[in-house]
Amino acid sequence: MHYKVSISNPSQHFIKLSWTIDFIHQDILHIQLPSWRPGRYELQNYAKNIRAFCVFEENGKEIQFKKITKDCWELDTKNVNKLIVSYEYYANQYDAGASFVDENQLYINPVNCMMYVVGRMDEAYEVELDIPDNYQIACQLPNSGKMLYAKNFDELADSPFIASATLQHSEFEVEQATIHFWFQGKHQINIEQLTSDTKKYIVKQIEIFGDLPCKEFHFLYPILETPFRHGVEHANSTVIAMGKSQEQTDEDFYHDLLAISSHEFFHLWNVKRIRPVDMFPYDFTKENYSTLGYVYEGVTTYYGDLMLLRSNTWDWERYCKSFESDLKRHVENPGRFNYSVAESSFDTWLDGYVQGVLGRKVSIYMEGMLAAFIADVMIIKHSKLKFSLDDVMNDLYQNYYKHGKGYTENDYRLLLEKYSGISFENYFKEIIFGKNYFEKYLMEMTGYLGCRIVYPSSKLHKNEDFSIEQNEIFNRWTRQYN
């Protein structure tokens, strides 16, 4: 499969795509554009951005086609061995999961705008970029000159790229892997400090899983001029779009960048490799329902910040500030009285990324993070400091992903019980599928750590009569000793 991508109309934000399909041996061919992208579990209907769609034989003769769904085309390929699909895509959404083009850059998430032949997803792709000679290319895919190469459609769809003459690049080594920073846009970030802090939290994340599953990893950082915060995970890269708000100090903006970067790097294992059976593999044509958002997003949100604390990238005060912000969002959301985190995970496909009806739902990120915190402390306490949630995640990586299989809700529960030595029946009944039980558990778990939550301000304080520095559970939680 060969794609040629060119900038057809940068002022109006259109790219042109020409897709060559050969070795056709059937009378009818179906080509599919994805309806959604991994990392955002809602239908996004990318086909609405396509115009000037047409299909030709190699000699230029037009081929008849018809749409059979909103994003699937049926082509008449009788006596046709090779064809070219041509169309334009409107790329004017500048965030971490969409596509954008103007006079200065070409930024594409291929899952938005590139297609596959039904039944031929496993075939290799090459993408030819018609770009100026002075453009650099930031992408996890191997490349040669202006060519990118993907082993199959899944890899292509999961490989965003930025091509621009103004990309700023740096790299460093961690555990025999090369980590790349690619910045697009003006920023005041100290790259030397970012490199040092990134190394520290990466090392802590590797300690949990035992190895780094890639030889190269790319942080793609579009820096916007307006307030913004959005990150998307990929197999060996992440796109993190950030824009500083007026009320943010440079220090707060920097630590916000660290937090989302640590979160997205943890996804390298959790969901990009450790994946629910419901999404193993992804089906790009429809909803991939799962109640396990509290694992693939909640656990990741929890560890994103915790890795900064464990690595001493954040001090206790900085960690508490972030924890309190998440806790505040929890207590101010009346949805905790009406909908469980499992139900809210299933319903991301319905209204998971908009405010929706007041009090209808909770968040797989916020309530999922709190659920992970509770599970972690429960395991540490009941295993008498021997195990933690780290061991659960390592087990999922070693015994599920590395054996080519996804996990179920029951698998996750059995692992929590395996490492804690207790039943998690009430935890799943109340925290995962229940409503309004979080506060009871949170008071108990923070108490074990030598802390207390002060409501209604949702502040996390040290107990005056209980020194956390000498609390064994607290030390195990923060990995102050092994």
C-alpha positions as CSV (number, residue, x, y, z in Angstrom):
1,M,0.0,0.0,0.0
2,H,1.4,3.4,-1.0
3,Y,0.1,6.8,0.2
4,K,1.3,10.1,-1.1
5,V,0.4,13.1,1.0
6,S,0.7,16.7,-0.1
7,I,-0.3,20.1,1.1
8,S,-3.0,21.1,-1.4
9,N,-4.4,24.2,0.2
10,P,-2.6,25.3,3.4
11,S,-4.5,28.6,3.9
12,Q,-7.8,26.6,3.9
13,H,-6.2,23.7,5.8
14,F,-6.6,20.9,3.2
15,I,-4.2,18.1,2.6
16,K,-4.4,15.9,-0.5
17,L,-4.0,12.1,-0.3
18,S,-3.4,9.7,-3.1
19,W,-3.6,6.0,-2.2
20,T,-2.4,3.3,-4.5
21,I,-3.8,-0.2,-4.1
22,D,-2.4,-3.1,-6.2
23,F,-2.7,-6.9,-6.4
24,I,-6.5,-6.7,-6.6
25,H,-8.0,-10.1,-7.3
26,Q,-11.7,-9.6,-6.6
27,D,-14.7,-7.9,-8.3
28,I,-15.7,-5.9,-5.3
29,L,-13.4,-4.1,-3.0
30,H,-14.3,-2.4,0.3
31,I,-12.2,0.4,1.8
32,Q,-12.6,1.7,5.3
33,L,-11.8,4.9,7.1
34,P,-11.7,4.6,10.9
35,S,-14.6,5.9,12.9
36,W,-12.6,6.6,16.0
37,R,-9.1,6.7,17.4
38,P,-7.6,4.7,20.3
39,G,-7.1,6.9,23.3
40,R,-10.5,8.6,22.9
41,Y,-13.3,6.2,23.2
42,E,-16.0,7.9,21.3
43,L,-17.0,7.8,17.6
44,Q,-15.6,10.8,15.8
45,N,-16.7,10.3,12.2
46,Y,-13.6,11.5,10.4
47,A,-15.3,10.9,7.0
48,K,-17.1,14.3,7.5
49,N,-13.7,16.0,6.7
50,I,-13.3,14.3,3.3
51,R,-14.1,16.0,0.0
52,A,-13.3,15.4,-3.7
53,F,-13.3,11.6,-3.2
54,C,-12.7,9.7,-6.5
55,V,-11.2,6.4,-7.7
56,F,-9.2,5.7,-10.9
57,E,-7.6,2.8,-12.6
58,E,-3.9,3.0,-13.4
59,N,-4.7,4.4,-16.9
60,G,-6.8,7.2,-15.5
61,K,-10.2,5.6,-16.1
62,E,-12.6,6.4,-13.3
63,I,-14.0,3.5,-11.3
64,Q,-17.5,3.3,-10.0
65,F,-18.1,3.3,-6.2
66,K,-20.8,3.7,-3.6
67,K,-20.9,4.3,0.1
68,I,-22.3,1.5,2.1
69,T,-21.8,3.1,5.5
70,K,-20.8,6.6,6.6
71,D,-17.1,5.7,6.2
72,C,-16.9,2.6,4.1
73,W,-16.8,2.6,0.3
74,E,-17.6,-0.2,-2.1
75,L,-15.6,-0.2,-5.3
76,D,-16.3,-2.0,-8.6
77,T,-12.9,-3.7,-9.3
78,K,-13.9,-6.3,-11.9
79,N,-10.9,-6.8,-14.2
80,V,-8.9,-4.1,-12.2
81,N,-5.5,-5.1,-10.8
82,K,-4.4,-1.7,-9.5
83,L,-6.2,1.6,-8.6
84,I,-5.7,5.0,-7.1
85,V,-8.0,6.5,-4.5
86,S,-7.8,10.3,-4.3
87,Y,-9.3,12.7,-1.9
88,E,-8.8,15.8,0.2
89,Y,-9.0,16.0,4.0
90,Y,-9.8,19.1,6.0
91,A,-7.0,19.3,8.7
92,N,-7.8,22.3,10.9
93,Q,-8.0,20.8,14.4
94,Y,-4.9,21.5,16.4
95,D,-4.9,19.2,19.3
96,A,-3.1,16.0,20.3
97,G,-5.4,13.6,18.4
98,A,-6.4,15.4,15.2
99,S,-4.7,16.8,12.1
100,F,-3.6,20.3,11.1
101,V,-1.9,21.9,8.2
102,D,-0.9,25.5,7.4
103,E,2.0,27.3,5.7
104,N,4.4,26.2,8.5
105,Q,3.7,22.6,9.2
106,L,2.0,19.4,8.2
107,Y,0.7,17.5,11.3
108,I,-1.2,14.3,10.7
109,N,-2.7,11.6,12.8
110,P,-3.1,8.9,10.1
111,V,-6.1,7.3,11.9
112,N,-8.0,10.5,11.0
113,C,-7.5,10.4,7.3
114,M,-5.9,7.2,6.0
115,M,-7.8,4.0,5.0
116,Y,-7.4,0.3,4.8
117,V,-8.7,-2.4,2.5
118,V,-11.1,-4.6,4.4
119,G,-9.4,-8.0,4.8
120,R,-6.0,-6.6,4.1
121,M,-5.1,-4.7,7.3
122,D,-1.9,-6.7,7.8
123,E,-0.2,-5.4,4.6
124,A,2.7,-3.0,4.8
125,Y,2.3,0.7,4.1
126,E,4.7,3.3,2.8
127,V,3.8,7.0,3.1
128,E,5.5,9.5,0.7
129,L,5.4,13.1,2.0
130,D,5.4,15.9,-0.6
131,I,7.0,18.5,1.6
132,P,9.7,21.2,1.3
133,D,13.3,19.9,1.5
134,N,14.0,21.9,4.7
135,Y,11.3,20.1,6.7
136,Q,12.2,17.7,9.5
137,I,9.9,14.8,10.3
138,A,9.0,13.8,13.8
139,C,7.5,10.3,14.0
140,Q,7.9,6.9,15.6
141,L,7.9,5.2,12.2
142,P,11.1,4.4,10.5
143,N,11.8,6.8,7.6
144,S,14.1,7.4,4.8
145,G,14.2,10.9,3.3
146,K,10.5,11.8,2.9
147,M,9.2,8.2,3.2
148,L,7.7,6.6,6.2
149,Y,7.2,2.9,6.6
150,A,4.6,1.0,8.6
151,K,4.4,-2.8,9.0
152,N,0.5,-2.8,8.8
153,F,-2.5,-0.5,9.1
154,D,-2.6,-0.7,12.9
155,E,1.0,0.7,13.1
156,L,0.3,3.4,10.5
157,A,-2.9,4.5,12.3
158,D,-1.0,4.7,15.6
159,S,1.8,6.8,14.2
160,P,1.2,10.6,14.2
161,F,3.8,12.8,12.6
162,I,4.8,16.5,12.4
163,A,6.7,17.8,9.4
164,S,8.1,21.3,9.7
165,A,11.1,23.5,9.2
166,T,10.8,24.8,12.7
167,L,10.8,21.6,14.7
168,Q,13.3,21.6,17.6
169,H,14.8,18.3,18.4
170,S,16.9,16.8,21.2
171,E,17.5,13.3,22.4
172,F,19.0,11.3,25.3
173,E,19.5,7.7,26.4
174,V,17.7,5.7,29.1
175,E,18.2,2.0,29.6
176,Q,19.7,1.6,26.1
177,A,16.8,3.3,24.5
178,T,16.7,6.7,22.8
179,I,14.2,9.2,24.0
180,H,13.3,12.0,21.6
181,F,11.9,15.5,22.3
182,W,10.3,17.3,19.3
183,F,8.9,20.8,20.0
184,Q,6.8,22.7,17.5
185,G,6.1,26.2,18.5
186,K,7.6,28.8,20.9
187,H,8.3,27.8,24.5
188,Q,10.4,28.8,27.5
189,I,11.1,25.2,28.7
190,N,14.5,24.3,30.0
191,I,15.4,21.2,27.9
192,E,18.2,20.2,30.1
193,Q,15.9,20.2,33.2
194,L,13.2,18.4,31.2
195,T,15.7,15.8,30.1
196,S,16.8,15.2,33.7
197,D,13.3,15.0,35.1
198,T,12.1,12.8,32.3
199,K,14.9,10.3,32.8
200,K,14.0,10.1,36.5
201,Y,10.4,9.2,36.1
202,I,11.1,6.8,33.1
203,V,13.5,4.8,35.3
204,K,10.8,4.5,38.0
205,Q,8.2,3.3,35.5
206,I,10.6,0.7,34.0
207,E,11.2,-0.6,37.6
208,I,7.5,-1.5,37.7
209,F,7.4,-3.5,34.5
210,G,10.9,-4.8,34.3
211,D,11.8,-3.6,30.8
212,L,11.2,-0.9,28.3
213,P,9.3,-2.4,25.3
214,C,10.8,-0.1,22.6
215,K,14.3,1.0,21.5
216,E,13.1,4.6,20.7
217,F,10.3,6.7,22.1
218,H,9.2,10.1,20.8
219,F,7.6,13.0,22.7
220,L,5.9,15.2,20.2
221,Y,5.1,18.6,21.8
222,P,3.0,21.1,19.8
223,I,3.1,24.3,21.9
224,L,0.0,26.4,21.3
225,E,-0.3,30.1,21.9
226,T,-3.7,29.7,23.7
227,P,-4.5,27.8,27.0
228,F,-4.6,24.1,26.2
229,R,-3.8,20.7,27.7
230,H,-4.2,17.4,25.7
231,G,-2.2,14.3,25.4
232,V,-2.6,11.1,23.4
233,E,-0.7,7.8,23.7
234,H,0.8,5.7,21.0
235,A,2.8,2.6,20.8
236,N,6.3,4.2,20.8
237,S,5.4,7.9,21.0
238,T,3.0,10.5,22.4
239,V,1.6,13.8,21.2
240,I,1.1,16.4,24.0
241,A,-0.4,19.7,22.9
242,M,0.1,22.4,25.6
243,G,-0.7,26.1,25.9
244,K,0.0,28.2,28.9
245,S,-2.9,30.0,30.6
246,Q,-2.5,33.5,31.9
247,E,-2.9,32.4,35.6
248,Q,-0.2,29.8,35.3
249,T,3.3,30.6,36.4
250,D,6.1,29.2,34.2
251,E,6.9,26.7,37.1
252,D,3.3,25.5,37.2
253,F,3.1,25.1,33.4
254,Y,6.3,23.1,33.5
255,H,5.1,20.8,36.2
256,D,1.8,20.4,34.3
257,L,3.8,19.4,31.3
258,L,5.7,16.8,33.4
259,A,2.4,15.4,34.8
260,I,0.8,14.8,31.4
261,S,4.1,13.5,30.0
262,S,4.5,10.9,32.8
263,H,0.8,9.9,32.3
264,E,1.3,9.4,28.6
265,F,4.6,7.5,29.0
266,F,2.9,5.1,31.5
267,H,0.4,4.3,28.6
268,L,3.4,2.8,26.8
269,W,2.6,-0.3,28.9
270,N,-1.0,0.3,30.1
271,V,-3.4,0.2,27.1
272,K,-0.9,0.3,24.3
273,R,0.3,-3.2,25.4
274,I,-1.7,-4.2,28.4
275,R,-5.2,-4.0,26.9
276,P,-8.7,-5.2,27.8
277,V,-9.9,-8.2,25.8
278,D,-12.7,-6.0,24.4
279,M,-10.0,-4.0,22.5
280,F,-7.7,-6.8,21.5
281,P,-7.5,-6.1,18.7
282,Y,-9.1,-2.7,18.0
283,D,-12.2,-2.6,15.7
284,F,-12.0,0.8,14.0
285,T,-15.5,0.6,12.5
286,K,-17.6,0.8,15.7
287,E,-17.7,1.2,19.5
288,N,-15.3,-1.0,21.5
289,Y,-17.3,-1.1,24.7
290,S,-15.5,-1.7,28.0
291,T,-16.2,-1.1,31.7
292,L,-12.4,-1.1,32.4
293,G,-11.6,2.5,31.8
294,Y,-10.8,2.7,35.5
295,V,-7.8,0.5,34.7
296,Y,-6.5,1.8,31.3
297,E,-7.1,5.5,32.2
298,G,-7.6,5.6,36.0
299,V,-4.6,3.5,36.9
300,T,-2.5,5.5,34.4
301,T,-3.7,8.8,35.9
302,Y,-2.7,7.5,39.3
303,Y,0.7,6.4,38.3
304,G,1.4,9.4,36.2
305,D,1.7,11.6,39.3
306,L,3.0,8.9,41.7
307,M,6.0,8.3,39.5
308,L,6.9,12.0,39.8
309,L,6.7,11.6,43.6
310,R,8.7,8.4,43.7
311,S,11.4,9.7,41.5
312,N,11.8,12.9,43.6
313,T,10.8,14.9,40.5
314,W,8.0,16.2,42.7
315,D,8.1,16.8,46.4
316,W,5.3,15.9,48.8
317,E,3.7,19.4,48.5
318,R,3.6,19.3,44.7
319,Y,2.1,15.8,44.7
320,C,-0.6,16.9,47.3
321,K,-1.5,19.9,45.2
322,S,-2.2,17.6,42.2
323,F,-4.0,15.0,44.3
324,E,-6.2,17.7,45.9
325,S,-7.1,19.1,42.5
326,D,-8.3,15.7,41.4
327,L,-10.1,15.1,44.7
328,K,-11.8,18.5,44.4
329,R,-13.2,17.5,40.9
330,H,-14.5,14.3,42.5
331,V,-16.4,15.9,45.4
332,E,-17.8,18.7,43.2
333,N,-19.3,16.3,40.8
334,P,-22.8,15.1,41.8
335,G,-22.5,12.3,39.3
336,R,-20.8,10.2,42.1
337,F,-24.3,9.8,43.6
338,N,-25.8,8.6,40.3
339,Y,-23.4,6.6,38.2
340,S,-20.5,4.2,38.8
341,V,-17.0,4.5,37.3
342,A,-17.6,1.2,35.4
343,E,-20.9,2.5,33.9
344,S,-19.2,5.8,33.0
345,S,-16.4,3.8,31.3
346,F,-19.0,2.0,29.1
347,D,-20.7,5.3,28.4
348,T,-17.6,7.2,27.1
349,W,-18.9,6.2,23.7
350,L,-22.1,8.1,24.5
351,D,-21.0,11.3,26.3
352,G,-17.7,10.6,28.0
353,Y,-15.8,13.7,26.8
354,V,-18.4,16.4,27.2
355,Q,-20.0,17.8,30.4
356,G,-23.4,16.3,29.5
357,V,-26.3,16.2,31.8
358,L,-25.4,17.6,35.3
359,G,-24.7,14.8,37.7
360,R,-25.2,12.0,35.3
361,K,-21.7,10.4,35.3
362,V,-18.2,10.3,36.8
363,S,-14.8,10.3,35.2
364,I,-12.7,7.2,34.3
365,Y,-9.7,9.5,34.9
366,M,-10.6,11.1,38.3
367,E,-12.7,8.3,40.0
368,G,-10.4,5.8,38.2
369,M,-7.4,7.4,39.8
370,L,-9.0,7.3,43.3
371,A,-10.0,3.7,42.8
372,A,-6.4,2.8,41.9
373,F,-5.1,4.7,45.0
374,I,-7.5,2.8,47.2
375,A,-6.5,-0.6,45.7
376,D,-2.8,0.1,46.0
377,V,-3.0,1.0,49.7
378,M,-5.2,-2.0,50.3
379,I,-2.7,-4.4,48.8
380,I,0.2,-2.8,50.6
381,K,-1.6,-3.0,54.0
382,H,-3.0,-6.5,53.7
383,S,0.1,-8.1,52.1
384,K,2.1,-6.7,55.0
385,L,4.2,-4.4,52.7
386,K,5.2,-7.3,50.5
387,F,3.1,-6.3,47.4
388,S,1.4,-3.3,45.8
389,L,-0.5,-2.4,42.7
390,D,2.9,-2.4,41.0
391,D,2.9,-6.2,41.1
392,V,-0.6,-6.3,39.5
393,M,0.5,-4.2,36.6
394,N,3.7,-6.2,36.2
395,D,1.7,-9.4,36.1
396,L,-0.7,-8.0,33.5
397,Y,2.4,-7.0,31.4
398,Q,4.3,-10.2,31.8
399,N,1.5,-12.8,31.7
400,Y,-1.1,-11.1,29.5
401,Y,0.5,-8.8,27.0
402,K,3.6,-10.9,26.5
403,H,1.4,-13.9,26.0
404,G,-0.6,-12.1,23.3
405,K,-3.8,-11.8,25.1
406,G,-6.1,-9.1,26.7
407,Y,-7.4,-9.1,30.2
408,T,-10.9,-9.2,31.6
409,E,-12.4,-7.5,34.6
410,N,-12.3,-10.9,36.4
411,D,-8.6,-11.2,35.6
412,Y,-7.9,-7.8,37.1
413,R,-9.9,-8.6,40.3
414,L,-8.2,-12.0,40.7
415,L,-4.8,-10.2,40.5
416,L,-5.8,-7.7,43.1
417,E,-6.9,-10.6,45.4
418,K,-3.7,-12.6,44.6
419,Y,-1.4,-9.9,45.8
420,S,-3.5,-8.6,48.7
421,G,-4.5,-11.9,50.0
422,I,-8.1,-10.7,50.7
423,S,-11.4,-10.6,48.8
424,F,-12.1,-7.5,46.7
425,E,-15.8,-8.3,46.4
426,N,-16.8,-5.2,48.4
427,Y,-14.3,-3.1,46.6
428,F,-15.9,-4.0,43.2
429,K,-19.4,-3.8,44.6
430,E,-18.9,-0.3,46.1
431,I,-16.0,1.4,44.4
432,I,-16.2,0.1,40.8
433,F,-19.9,-0.6,40.5
434,G,-21.3,1.4,43.4
435,K,-22.1,5.0,44.0
436,N,-21.0,7.4,46.8
437,Y,-18.7,5.0,48.6
438,F,-15.4,6.7,47.8
439,E,-15.2,9.0,50.8
440,K,-15.4,6.1,53.3
441,Y,-12.5,4.3,51.6
442,L,-10.4,7.4,51.1
443,M,-10.5,8.4,54.7
444,E,-9.5,4.9,55.7
445,M,-6.6,4.6,53.1
446,T,-5.2,8.0,53.7
447,G,-5.3,7.2,57.4
448,Y,-3.1,4.2,56.8
449,L,-0.6,6.5,55.1
450,G,-0.5,8.8,58.1
451,C,-2.6,11.5,56.3
452,R,-6.1,12.8,56.5
453,I,-8.4,14.6,54.0
454,V,-10.0,17.7,55.3
455,Y,-13.5,18.4,53.7
456,P,-15.0,20.4,52.2
457,S,-11.7,21.9,51.0
458,S,-10.5,18.4,50.1
459,K,-7.0,19.2,51.4
460,L,-4.6,16.3,52.1
461,H,-2.7,16.9,55.3
462,K,-0.3,14.9,57.5
463,N,-1.9,13.8,60.7
464,E,-0.4,15.8,63.5
465,D,-0.1,12.8,65.8
466,F,1.1,10.4,63.1
467,S,4.4,11.0,61.4
468,I,4.3,9.7,57.8
469,E,8.1,9.8,57.5
470,Q,8.1,6.8,59.9
471,N,5.0,5.1,58.6
472,E,6.0,1.8,56.9
473,I,2.9,1.8,54.6
474,F,3.7,5.4,53.5
475,N,7.3,4.4,52.8
476,R,6.3,1.3,50.9
477,W,3.8,3.3,48.9
478,T,6.4,5.9,47.9
479,R,9.0,3.2,47.4
480,Q,11.3,4.8,50.0
481,Y,12.6,1.3,50.7
482,N,12.1,-2.2,49.1
